[in-house]
Amino acid sequence: MRQVGLILVRLFVMIVGYGTAALVASFFLHFVAWPAIGMDFEEAPWELMGGLFFSIPLIGLFIATAAFFPALVLLAIAEYFRIRNWLFYALAGGGCALGAHAILWSGMSAFQAIDFGDGSPSDRLLLMEPELLLYGVVAGMVGAIAYWLLAGRGAGSWSDDRLSGTD
């Protein structure tokens, strides 16, 4: 019975960690990636704050949805093999971002093209922009480090012999 309780607590910690990782990745995209690709925030900062309080969780929800299945596989591997290394989680976060990109690419080819202001006709789809793929992978890595801080350092703790009482 104690083992079931440990598994339920671990699942709760993993869910909270995954949600936090998605919010951290969204925060990264809002404050680091978007200004770097030319989306200027010319309005006063206090006017933007209301939109950001809505936008960061919304984009985080999209990130969590798109990366769910790749993350599920990698987190199951980490739990089973008790992988607690931050580098594994960082690389897994980049892999999840690539997996999410592949899922979006296969299912949503109707993304609109984006104009970066370089004067050239914008005939490529939004998902084909290499800058956006790079920022997405880095956001996945940043989010995965946040997951590691909250939940990854205790991966597989539910199956430790010292916790289960079987010496």
BATI-502920 format. One record per residue: x, y, z of N, C-alpha, C in turn. Coordinates in pm, whole numbers, plus 32768, in hexadecimal, padded with zeros to 4 digits. Example, Ala and Ser with C-alpha at 12.3 -4.5 7.8 and 13.67 -1.06 7.14 Angstrom:
<nodes>
8527/7DC7/830C/84CE/7E3E/830C/8528/7EB6/830C
8505/7F1F/82C4/8557/7F96/82CA/850A/8003/8313
</nodes>
This chain:
<nodes>
8052/7F88/8000/8000/8000/8000/8056/807D/8000
80C8/8075/8047/8121/80E9/804B/8159/8106/7FC1
8174/809D/7F73/81AA/80AE/7EED/8148/80FA/7E93
80C6/80DE/7EA0/8060/8124/7E52/805F/81B8/7E76
806A/81D6/7EF6/806F/8262/7F21/80E8/82AA/7EEA
815C/8266/7EE8/81D5/82A2/7EAF/81C5/82BD/7E1A
8185/8260/7DD5/8170/8273/7D45/8111/82E7/7D2B
80A7/82F3/7D7A/8048/8362/7D67/8089/83E9/7D84
80D9/83F0/7DEC/8120/846C/7E0B/8181/848D/7D9B
81C6/8428/7D69/8226/843F/7CFC/81DF/846F/7C7E
816D/8435/7C5D/8120/8463/7BE9/80F4/84F4/7BF9
80CB/851A/7C71/80A3/85A4/7C8A/811A/8602/7C76
818E/85DC/7CAA/8207/862F/7C9B/822D/863A/7C07
821D/85CE/7BBD/823E/85D1/7B2E/81DD/862C/7AE1
815F/8629/7B03/80FD/867E/7ABF/8117/8711/7ADD
8133/8731/7B5B/8153/87BC/7B7F/81D4/87E7/7B3A
8237/878F/7B34/82B5/87AF/7AF1/82A2/87C4/7A5C
824E/8773/7A1D/8235/8782/798E/81EC/8805/7970
818B/8826/79C1/8145/88A5/79AE/81A1/891C/79C2
81F6/8914/7A26/8256/8980/7A3E/82B9/898A/79CB
82E5/8919/7996/8342/891A/7925/8303/895D/78AC
8285/8944/7893/8240/8984/7822/8235/8A1B/7838
821A/8A45/78B3/8213/8AD4/78D0/829B/8B16/78C3
8304/8AD4/78F0/838B/8B0C/78E3/83B3/8B16/7851
8392/8AB2/7801/83AF/8AB9/7771/8362/8B2B/7730
82E6/8B3E/7757/8297/8BAE/7722/82D2/8C34/774D
82FC/8C3C/77C8/833C/8CB6/77FB/83BB/8CD4/77AA
8409/8C6C/778E/8481/8C7D/773C/845E/8CB2/76B3
83F9/8C77/7674/83D2/8CA5/75EE/83A3/8D35/75EF
835B/8D5D/7657/8327/8DE5/765D/8394/8E4D/7672
83F2/8E32/76C9/8450/8E9A/76F1/84DA/8E8F/76B1
84FB/8E1E/7675/857E/8E10/7637/8570/8DFD/75A0
8520/8D9D/7576/851B/8D79/74E9/84CE/8DDE/7494
845A/8E07/74BF/840A/8E60/746C/844B/8EE7/7454
8487/8F28/74B8/84CE/8FA4/7497/8546/8F8D/743C
8585/8F18/7444/85FB/8EFD/73F2/85D8/8EEB/735F
855E/8EBE/7340/8538/8EAC/72B3/84EF/8F25/727B
84EE/8F91/72C5/84BE/900D/728F/8432/9036/72B6
83F3/8FF3/7310/836F/901D/733E/8383/9082/73AD
8378/9101/7389/8394/916D/73E8/831D/9185/7444
8340/91A7/74BD/82DC/91CF/751F/82ED/9264/7537
82B0/92B4/74DF/82C3/9344/74E6/8266/9388/7549
8201/9342/7577/81A5/937D/75D7/81E7/9386/765F
81A8/93D1/76B6/81DC/93DD/773D/81D6/9355/7783
8239/9333/77D5/823C/92AF/7814/81BF/9290/7867
8187/92F3/78A9/8111/92D7/78FC/8097/92B6/78A7
8095/92E6/7829/8026/92C3/77D2/8031/9233/779F
80AB/9203/7795/80C0/917A/7766/80A4/9112/77D2
80AF/9137/784E/80A7/90D4/78BA/8022/908A/78BD
7FB5/90CF/78A2/7F34/908B/78A0/7F2E/901F/7835
7F61/903D/77BF/7F64/8FDB/7754/7FC2/8F67/7772
8031/8F84/77B3/8091/8F1B/77D3/805A/8EBB/783C
800D/8EEE/789B/7FD2/8E96/7900/7F70/8E34/78C0
7F39/8E59/784F/7EE0/8E00/7805/7F2F/8DAB/77A0
7F90/8DE9/775F/7FD7/8DA7/76F2/8038/8D3B/7721
8081/8D52/778C/80E4/8CF0/77BB/80A1/8C6B/77DF
8035/8C6A/7830/7FF5/8BE8/784B/7FB4/8BA9/77CF
7F80/8BFD/7775/7F41/8BC6/76FD/7FA8/8B83/76A3
8018/8BC4/768A/8081/8B87/7639/80BB/8B0E/7682
80C5/8B17/7708/80F3/8AA3/7756/8097/8A2C/7745
8014/8A45/773C/7FB5/89D9/7724/7FC9/899B/769B
7FE3/89ED/7636/7FFF/89B9/75B0/8080/8967/75B0
80E5/8997/75F6/8164/894E/75FF/814F/88C8/7643
8107/88C9/76B3/80EF/884D/76FC/80A0/87E9/76A9
8043/8818/765B/7FF2/87BF/7608/8044/8785/7596
8093/87DA/7553/80DF/87AB/74DF/814F/874B/7507
818B/8761/757B/81FD/8710/75A6/81D6/869C/7601
8156/8684/7614/812B/8621/7676/815D/8595/7657
8146/8563/75DF/816A/84D9/75C0/8201/84C3/75BB
824F/851C/757D/82E1/8509/7586/8313/850F/7617
82DB/856A/7666/8305/8575/76F2/82DB/84FA/7742
8267/84C5/7726/8237/844E/776D/8297/83D9/775B
82C6/83C5/76E1/8324/8358/76C6/83A8/836F/7710
83DE/83E8/7705/8460/8404/7743/8458/8404/77DC
83EA/8434/7814/83DD/8433/78A5/83C7/83A6/78DA
8384/8353/788E/8374/82C6/78B6/83FB/827F/78B6
844D/829C/7852/84D4/8263/784E/8526/8293/78C5
851F/8314/78E2/856B/834C/7953/853D/8311/79D8
84BC/82FC/79E8/8489/82C3/7A65/84B1/8230/7A72
84A5/81E5/7A06/84C3/8156/7A0C/8556/813D/7A2A
85AD/8189/79E7/863D/8175/79F9/8679/81CF/7A65
8625/821B/7AA9/864E/8275/7B16/86BB/82D6/7AE9
86A5/8315/7A78/8706/8374/7A43/86EE/83FA/7A87
8755/842B/7ACB/8747/84A9/7B17/87AC/8511/7AEA
87E4/84FF/7A75/884A/8558/7A40/8809/85CE/79FA
8834/8647/7A18/87F9/86BE/79DB/8811/86C2/7945
8882/868C/7918/88A1/868F/7889/883F/8638/783A
8818/85C7/7871/87B4/8574/782F/8733/85C3/781C
8709/860A/7884/868C/8656/787C/8697/86C9/7819
870A/870B/7815/871C/8778/77B5/8715/8744/7726
875B/86D7/770A/8756/869D/7684/86CB/8665/7665
868B/862B/76C9/8603/85F8/76B4/85A2/866A/7698
85B6/86DC/76D8/8561/8750/76BC/8570/8781/762D
85EC/8782/75FC/8602/87A5/756F/85C2/873F/7513
85CD/86BF/7538/858D/8656/74E9/84F5/8660/74EA
84BD/8684/755D/842C/8697/7565/8400/870B/750E
8451/8775/750A/842F/87E6/74B4/8433/87BE/7422
8496/876E/73FB/849B/873C/7371/8423/86E1/7354
8400/868D/73B7/838B/8637/73A6/830A/8688/739A
82FE/86F0/73EB/8288/8747/73E2/8285/878E/735C
82F9/87B8/732C/8300/87F9/72A9/82D4/8798/723C
8300/871B/7245/82D8/86B7/71E1/8242/869D/71E8
820A/8699/7260/817A/8684/726F/812E/86FA/7233
815B/8774/724F/811A/87E8/7215/812A/87ED/717E
81A0/87C7/714E/81BA/87CB/70BF/8160/8768/7075
814A/86F2/70AE/80FA/868D/7069/8065/86AC/7071
803A/86F1/70D9/7FAB/8703/70EB/7F74/878C/70CA
7FC9/87F0/70C2/7F98/8877/70AF/7FE8/88BE/7043
7FD8/8896/6FC9/8023/88D5/6F5D/7FE7/895A/6F32
7F7D/8986/6F73/7F3B/8A01/6F4C/7F6F/8A7B/6F97
7FE1/8A6F/6FDD/8018/8AE5/7021/8035/8B53/6FBC
801C/8BCA/6FE4/8034/8C3B/6F8C/80C9/8C5B/6F88
80F3/8C93/6F19/817E/8CBE/6F0C/8192/8D3B/6F60
820C/8D51/6F89/822B/8DC4/6FDE/8289/8E20/6F92
8277/8EA1/6FA0/82CA/8F04/6F5F/832A/8F3D/6FC7
83AB/8F25/6FB4/840E/8F56/7011/8440/8FE1/6FEC
8403/9021/6F89/8426/90AA/6F66/84A1/90B7/6F10
84CC/904A/6ECE/8543/9053/6E7A/8522/9078/6DEA
84A5/908E/6DCA/847D/90BA/6D45/8468/9049/6CE2
848F/8FD2/6D01/847E/8F62/6CA5/83F0/8F2A/6CB2
83BD/8EF2/6C46/8338/8EB6/6C52/833B/8E41/6CB2
82D9/8E3D/6D06/82D4/8DD7/6D6F/8280/8D62/6D3E
82C4/8D03/6CFC/827B/8C92/6CC6/8294/8C11/6D14
82E5/8C18/6D7C/82FC/8BA2/6DCF/8298/8BA1/6E42
8277/8B29/6E6D/821D/8B1C/6EDD/8265/8B42/6F5E
8218/8B67/6FC1/8250/8B91/7041/82A5/8B23/707F
827B/8AA6/7074/82C6/8A39/70B1/8348/8A1A/7068
835B/8A4F/6FF1/83D6/8A36/6FA6/8445/8A97/6FC9
842B/8AFA/701B/8490/8B5B/703F/84F6/8B1C/709D
8576/8B18/7078/85DA/8AD7/70CE/85EF/8B1E/7153
85DB/8BA2/7155/85EA/8BEB/71D2/8583/8BBE/7238
8509/8BAA/720A/849F/8B7F/7265/84B7/8AF2/7298
84EC/8A9A/7242/850D/8A13/726E/857B/8A18/72D8
85E1/8A6B/72C1/864E/8A77/7321/861C/8AAC/73A7
85CC/8B15/73A4/8596/8B4B/7421/853A/8AE7/7466
84F1/8A99/7419/849D/8A32/7454/84ED/89C6/749A
855B/899D/745D/85B1/8937/749B/85EF/896D/751B
861F/89E9/7517/865B/8A25/758F/85F0/8A38/75FB
8577/8A5F/75D5/850B/8A6B/7637/84EB/89E4/7675
84EF/8979/7625/84DB/88F3/765B/8547/88CD/76BD
85C2/88F3/76A0/8630/88D5/76FB/8624/8923/777D
85FE/89A2/7773/85EC/89F4/77EC/8579/89BE/7841
850B/8999/7800/849B/895E/7849/84C0/88D9/7889
8512/888A/7845/853B/8809/787C/8596/881A/78F5
85E9/8881/78F4/863B/889D/796A/85E2/88C3/79E0
8578/890F/79C4/8519/8930/7A2F/84D5/88B1/7A63
84B3/8855/7A08/8478/87D6/7A33/84DB/8789/7A8A
8559/8786/7A61/85BE/873E/7AAF/85CA/8779/7B3B
85C4/87FE/7B46/85CF/883C/7BCA/855C/8814/7C25
84E5/8806/7BED/8470/87E5/7C3F/845C/874F/7C51
846A/8704/7BE6/8442/8677/7BED/84AD/8616/7BBF
8504/863F/7B67/8563/85E3/7B2B/85CD/85B0/7B89
85EF/85FE/7BEE/8657/85D2/7C4C/8629/855D/7CA1
85A6/8545/7CA3/8572/84D4/7CF0/853B/8466/7C99
8569/845F/7C1B/8534/83FB/7BBE/854B/836E/7BF3
84E4/831F/7BF1/84EC/8295/7C1E/84EF/8284/7CB4
84D8/82EE/7CFE/84DF/82E4/7D90/8472/828A/7DC9
8408/8277/7D80/839C/821F/7DAF/83C7/818D/7DAF
8433/816C/7D64/845D/80E0/7D5E/84DE/80C4/7DAA
850E/8126/7DF3/8587/8110/7E42/856D/80A6/7EAC
85CD/804C/7EBD/85BE/7FE0/7F1F/85B5/8017/7FAD
85FD/8082/7FC9/85FB/80B6/8052/8576/80F6/8074
852B/8126/8010/84A8/8162/802A/8439/80F9/8032
844A/808C/7FE7/83DF/8028/7FE3/83E3/7FCA/805C
844E/7FD0/80A7/8454/7F7E/811E/848B/7EF3/8108
84B6/7ED2/808F/84F1/7E50/8073/8586/7E60/806A
85CD/7E38/80D0/8660/7E45/80D4/86A3/7DD0/8092
</nodes>
